[in-house]
Amino acid sequence: MAKSKVVLSIVALSTASVALAACGSGSSSSSSSSASPSAAASGNGTLTIGTLLPQTGSLAFLGPPEFAGVELAIKDINAGGGVLGKPVTLINGDSGDTSTNVAAQTVDRQISQGVDAIVGAASSSVTLTVIDKVTNAGVTMVSPANTSIKLSDYPDNGLYSRTAPPDTLQGKVLADQALADGKQKVCVLALQDAYGEGLANVFDQVFTAGGGTITDTIIYDPKAASFEAEVGKCKATNPDGIVLIGFDESKKILQEMIKQGVGPQQVQLYLVDGNLSNTLAEGLPAGVMNGVKGTTPGAAPSADFKAQLKTINPSLADYSYAAESFDAVNLIALAALAGNNDSGTSISKNIQAVSGSEGGEACTTFQACATALKAGKKINYEGQSGPIDLDANGNPSKAAMGVYVFGPDNKYTLKDTITADVPQPEPSSSS
């Protein structure tokens, strides 16, 4: 993916080897700050959006859908005349993961190039390393995939939002599914970071409250050379279900589970958005994933939306967070229109209203919403990912959660879509 500034009109960007990341990776975080944004109050008339999404790192395998979603949204916006009479400018950037300093370098470069908003990061823990740098510069940050509860009330100068719901919703839906399946004793394996530990905690609370027993919650280092000990410890609890919360290391854990006789065909396995992938079982025997269930935020993409995404990246096989990325760009652009100002501070002041939190005329495309705004109407953007309705902290107050099941071909399909109010987490310092 090109890293120099490019202006998109009707031409789609190259989509070679780009990557999305869901949720979080690593455990480092930046300190919070209450400093005032330093950016000027008004923009320069050209909406400039940067991406902070992993082209490299531990979550790069999830990447293509997010970049495709961003690029499709900008293509559509610019085909209709752009924002404030000018094409939207896109500056793509790599976030890497928390084992490198790539994200900070990308943010520094994009701020120096005058971005008004950044779509990303996808990893919650990457976001926590750069959020102060971004928001103190007066730049709006909208993540399509952050789900960590640590970001729910982070002191971000009002400049951070996300189109994916916090894990208070995913944890509840996953626990409810396990209970509905009749599971009584579940072992949880979760990677050690803000996402993994936070989601595990929510699952544990809901599952226990529903009458289930957590046999053990095992927090592991995703960079470990072997997961033999962790899987063995889980096996020793004799669970009737295993929840695996992880990223690309999940493939190694799955192989170890099969080796130790607690694979998906012996013990019911539950996955999450970070590892729900058709590539997870590549190289494994046919049918090994049959019956595995998992959750991921967002409504299932329609056939039409998938077809549009494939005009950007014909090789797309998974669509996780494509809709949330598409919606993030549209919300940013509509907020700039609503405020007649492309600056990050103005966008942040208007993004909650255009998301529908204040009511308004429902609209599902940028052009329809823009027409309503120009007519002086309030709007309620209903995106590809479902209802968003951002709350005062920038979190979706309503969201869709998909429940998926794998078949004999080791591919997953939609089982159910649950749309609900997002449960509110306990207030935290989120440092």
Residue pairs with C-beta under 8 A, 6 or more apart in sequence:
1 13
1 14
1 15
1 16
1 17
1 18
1 55
1 67
1 92
1 94
2 13
2 14
2 92
3 91
3 92
3 93
3 94
4 91
5 48
5 89
5 90
5 91
5 113
6 13
6 89
6 90
6 91
6 92
7 87
7 89
7 90
8 71
8 74
8 75
8 78
8 87
8 88
8 89
8 90
9 78
9 79
9 87
10 75
10 78
10 79
11 75
12 71
12 72
12 75
12 311
12 312
13 71
13 90
13 92
13 312
15 64
15 67
15 68
15 71
15 312
15 313
17 55
18 53
18 55
18 63
18 64
18 66
18 67
18 92
19 53
19 54
19 55
19 56
19 57
19 59
19 60
19 61
19 62
19 63
19 64
19 66
19 67
20 53
20 54
20 59
20 62
20 63
20 64
20 65
20 66
20 67
20 122
20 144
20 145
20 320
20 321
20 325
21 53
21 54
21 57
21 58
21 59
21 60
21 62
21 63
21 66
21 95
21 97
21 121
21 122
21 123
21 126
21 145
21 247
22 59
22 62
22 122
22 123
22 145
22 147
22 247
22 273
22 274
22 296
22 320
22 321
23 122
23 123
23 124
23 145
23 146
23 147
23 148
23 167
23 195
23 199
23 273
23 274
24 123
24 124
24 125
24 126
24 127
24 146
24 147
24 148
24 193
24 194
24 195
24 196
24 198
25 57
25 58
25 59
25 97
25 98
25 123
25 125
25 126
25 193
25 195
25 222
25 247
26 97
26 98
26 99
26 123
26 125
26 126
26 129
26 193
27 98
27 125
27 192
27 193
27 194
28 98
28 125
28 128
28 129
29 125
29 128
29 129
29 150
29 194
29 431
30 128
30 129
30 130
30 131
30 132
30 133
31 132
31 431
32 132
32 154
32 155
32 429
32 430
32 431
33 132
33 136
33 155
34 155
34 157
35 136
35 157
36 157
37 135
37 136
37 137
37 138
37 157
37 159
37 344
37 345
38 136
38 137
38 138
39 137
39 138
39 139
39 343
39 344
39 345
40 138
40 343
41 343
41 345
41 346
42 341
42 343
42 346
43 116
43 336
43 341
43 342
43 343
43 346
44 114
44 342
45 84
45 85
45 86
45 342
46 84
46 86
46 87
46 88
46 89
46 342
47 82
47 83
47 84
47 86
47 88
47 89
47 116
47 117
47 332
47 333
47 336
47 342
48 88
48 89
48 90
48 91
48 113
48 114
48 115
48 116
48 117
48 342
49 70
49 74
49 88
49 89
49 90
49 91
49 115
49 116
49 117
49 118
49 119
49 329
49 332
50 90
50 91
50 92
50 93
50 106
50 110
50 113
50 115
50 117
50 118
50 119
50 120
51 67
51 70
51 90
51 91
51 92
51 93
51 118
51 119
51 120
52 93
52 94
52 95
52 103
52 106
52 107
52 110
52 118
52 119
52 120
52 121
52 126
52 130
53 63
53 66
53 67
53 70
53 93
53 94
53 95
53 119
53 120
53 121
53 122
54 60
54 62
54 63
54 94
54 95
54 96
54 97
54 121
54 122
54 123
54 126
55 63
55 94
55 95
55 96
56 94
56 96
56 97
56 100
56 102
57 95
57 96
57 97
57 99
57 100
57 102
58 97
58 99
58 222
58 247
58 248
58 249
59 97
59 122
59 123
59 247
59 248
59 274
61 248
61 277
61 279
62 122
62 247
62 274
62 277
62 318
62 320
62 321
64 313
64 315
64 316
64 318
65 309
65 316
65 318
65 319
65 320
65 321
65 322
65 325
66 122
66 144
66 145
66 321
66 322
66 324
66 325
67 92
67 312
67 313
67 325
68 309
68 312
68 313
68 316
68 322
68 325
69 144
69 309
69 321
69 322
69 323
69 324
69 325
69 326
69 327
69 329
70 90
70 119
70 325
70 326
70 328
70 329
71 90
71 312
72 308
72 309
72 311
72 312
72 326
73 325
73 326
73 327
73 328
73 329
73 330
73 333
73 366
74 88
74 90
74 329
75 312
76 365
76 366
76 367
77 83
77 88
77 329
77 330
77 333
77 366
78 87
78 88
80 366
80 367
80 370
82 88
83 333
83 336
83 337
83 342
84 336
84 337
84 340
84 342
88 329
88 333
91 110
91 113
91 115
93 106
93 107
93 109
93 110
93 120
94 102
94 106
95 102
95 103
95 106
95 120
95 121
95 122
95 123
95 126
96 102
96 103
96 126
97 123
97 126
98 123
98 125
98 126
98 129
98 193
99 223
103 121
103 126
103 129
103 130
104 129
104 130
104 133
107 118
107 130
107 133
107 134
108 133
110 118
111 133
111 134
111 137
111 139
115 139
115 344
116 139
116 140
116 332
116 336
116 342
116 343
116 344
116 347
117 139
117 140
117 141
117 142
117 332
117 344
117 347
118 134
118 139
118 140
118 141
118 142
119 142
119 143
119 144
119 325
119 328
119 329
119 332
120 126
120 127
120 141
120 143
120 144
121 127
121 130
121 143
121 146
122 143
122 144
122 145
122 146
122 321
123 145
123 146
123 195
124 143
124 146
124 147
124 148
124 150
124 151
124 193
124 194
124 195
125 148
125 193
125 194
125 195
127 141
127 143
127 146
127 151
127 160
128 148
128 150
128 151
128 154
128 194
131 141
131 151
131 154
131 156
131 160
134 141
134 159
134 160
135 141
135 156
135 157
135 159
135 160
136 157
137 344
138 159
138 343
138 344
138 345
139 159
139 344
140 159
140 160
140 161
140 332
140 335
140 344
140 345
140 347
140 348
140 351
141 156
141 159
141 160
141 161
142 160
142 161
142 162
142 163
142 328
142 331
142 332
142 351
143 151
143 160
143 161
143 162
143 163
143 164
143 328
144 162
144 163
144 164
144 321
144 324
144 325
144 327
144 328
145 162
145 164
145 273
145 321
145 324
145 325
146 162
146 164
147 162
147 164
147 165
147 166
147 167
147 170
147 195
147 198
147 199
147 273
147 297
148 166
148 167
148 194
148 195
148 198
149 166
149 167
149 168
149 198
149 202
149 425
149 428
150 194
150 198
150 428
150 430
151 160
151 162
151 166
151 430
152 166
152 168
152 393
152 395
152 424
152 425
152 428
152 430
153 393
153 425
153 427
153 428
153 430
154 160
154 393
154 430
155 430
156 394
157 348
158 348
158 349
158 394
159 344
159 345
159 348
160 394
161 331
161 348
161 351
161 352
161 390
161 394
161 395
162 394
162 395
162 396
163 324
163 325
163 327
163 328
163 331
163 383
163 385
163 388
163 396
164 297
164 298
164 321
164 324
164 385
164 396
164 399
165 297
165 395
165 396
165 399
165 401
165 422
166 395
166 422
166 425
167 195
167 198
167 199
167 202
168 202
168 422
168 423
168 424
168 425
169 297
169 399
169 401
169 420
169 422
169 423
170 199
170 202
170 272
170 273
170 295
170 296
170 297
170 401
171 199
171 201
171 202
171 203
171 205
171 206
172 202
172 206
172 423
173 295
173 401
173 403
173 418
174 203
174 243
174 270
174 272
174 295
175 202
175 203
175 206
175 207
175 210
175 212
176 206
176 210
177 270
177 293
177 295
177 403
178 186
178 207
178 212
178 241
178 243
178 268
178 270
179 207
179 210
179 211
179 212
181 241
181 268
181 293
183 212
183 240
183 241
183 268
184 211
184 212
184 213
184 240
185 212
185 213
185 215
185 237
185 238
185 239
185 240
185 241
186 207
186 212
186 213
186 214
186 215
186 239
186 240
186 241
186 242
186 243
186 270
187 214
187 215
187 216
187 217
187 218
187 234
187 237
187 239
187 241
187 242
187 243
188 200
188 203
188 204
188 214
188 216
188 217
188 218
188 242
188 243
188 245
189 218
189 220
189 230
189 231
189 234
189 242
189 243
189 244
189 245
189 246
189 253
190 196
190 197
190 199
190 200
190 217
190 218
190 219
190 220
190 243
190 245
190 246
191 219
191 220
191 221
191 222
191 245
191 246
191 247
191 249
192 219
192 220
192 221
192 222
193 222
195 245
195 274
196 219
196 245
196 246
196 274
197 219
199 245
199 272
200 217
200 219
200 243
200 245
203 243
203 245
204 214
204 217
207 214
208 214
215 234
215 237
215 238
215 239
216 233
216 234
216 237
218 230
218 233
218 234
220 227
220 230
220 246
220 253
222 246
222 247
222 249
223 249
224 230
224 249
226 256
227 249
227 252
227 253
227 256
228 256
228 260
230 253
231 253
231 256
231 257
231 260
231 262
232 260
234 242
234 262
235 260
235 261
235 262
239 267
240 267
240 268
241 267
241 268
241 269
241 270
242 257
242 262
242 267
242 268
242 269
242 270
243 270
243 272
244 250
244 253
244 254
244 269
244 270
244 271
244 272
244 275
245 272
245 274
245 275
246 253
246 272
246 274
246 275
247 274
247 275
248 275
250 271
250 274
250 275
250 280
251 280
251 282
254 263
254 264
254 269
254 280
254 281
254 284
255 284
257 263
257 264
257 267
257 269
258 264
258 284
258 288
263 269
263 288
264 288
264 289
264 290
264 291
264 292
264 406
265 287
265 288
265 290
265 291
268 291
268 292
268 293
269 292
269 293
270 292
270 293
270 294
270 295
271 280
271 292
271 293
271 294
271 295
272 294
272 295
272 296
273 294
273 295
273 296
273 297
273 320
273 321
275 294
276 294
276 295
276 296
276 320
276 404
276 412
277 318
277 320
278 317
278 318
278 410
278 411
278 412
279 317
279 318
280 289
281 288
281 289
281 406
281 410
284 410
286 408
286 409
286 410
287 408
287 410
288 410
289 406
289 410
289 412
290 406
290 407
290 408
290 410
291 405
291 406
292 405
292 406
292 412
293 403
293 404
293 405
293 406
293 415
294 403
294 404
294 406
294 412
295 401
295 402
295 403
295 404
296 320
296 401
296 402
296 404
297 321
297 324
297 385
297 399
297 400
297 401
297 402
298 320
298 321
298 323
298 324
298 384
298 385
298 386
298 399
298 400
298 401
298 402
299 323
299 384
299 385
299 386
299 400
299 402
299 417
299 419
300 402
300 414
300 417
301 309
301 319
301 322
301 323
301 384
302 384
305 322
305 323
305 326
305 384
306 316
306 319
309 316
309 319
309 322
310 316
316 322
322 384
323 383
323 384
323 385
323 386
324 385
326 383
326 384
326 385
327 381
327 383
327 384
327 385
327 388
330 366
330 369
330 381
330 383
331 351
331 354
331 355
331 381
331 383
331 388
331 390
332 347
332 351
333 366
334 350
334 351
334 354
334 366
334 369
334 370
334 373
334 379
334 381
335 346
335 347
335 348
335 349
335 350
335 351
335 353
335 354
336 342
336 346
336 347
336 350
337 370
337 373
337 374
338 350
338 353
338 354
338 373
338 379
339 346
339 347
339 349
339 350
341 347
351 390
351 394
352 358
352 390
352 391
352 392
352 394
353 360
353 378
354 369
354 373
354 379
354 381
355 380
355 381
355 388
355 389
355 390
356 362
356 379
356 380
356 381
356 382
356 387
356 388
356 389
357 389
357 390
357 391
357 397
358 378
359 378
359 380
360 372
360 377
360 378
360 379
360 380
361 372
361 377
361 378
361 379
361 380
362 379
362 380
362 382
363 369
363 372
363 379
363 380
363 381
363 382
364 381
364 382
364 383
369 379
369 381
372 379
373 379
380 389
381 388
382 388
385 399
385 400
386 398
386 399
386 400
386 419
387 396
387 398
387 399
387 400
387 419
388 396
388 398
388 399
389 396
389 397
389 398
390 396
390 397
391 397
395 422
396 422
397 421
397 422
398 419
398 420
398 421
398 422
399 419
399 420
399 422
400 417
400 418
400 419
401 417
401 418
401 419
401 420
402 414
402 416
402 417
402 418
403 414
403 415
403 416
403 417
403 418
404 412
404 413
404 414
404 415
405 412
405 413
405 415
406 412
407 413
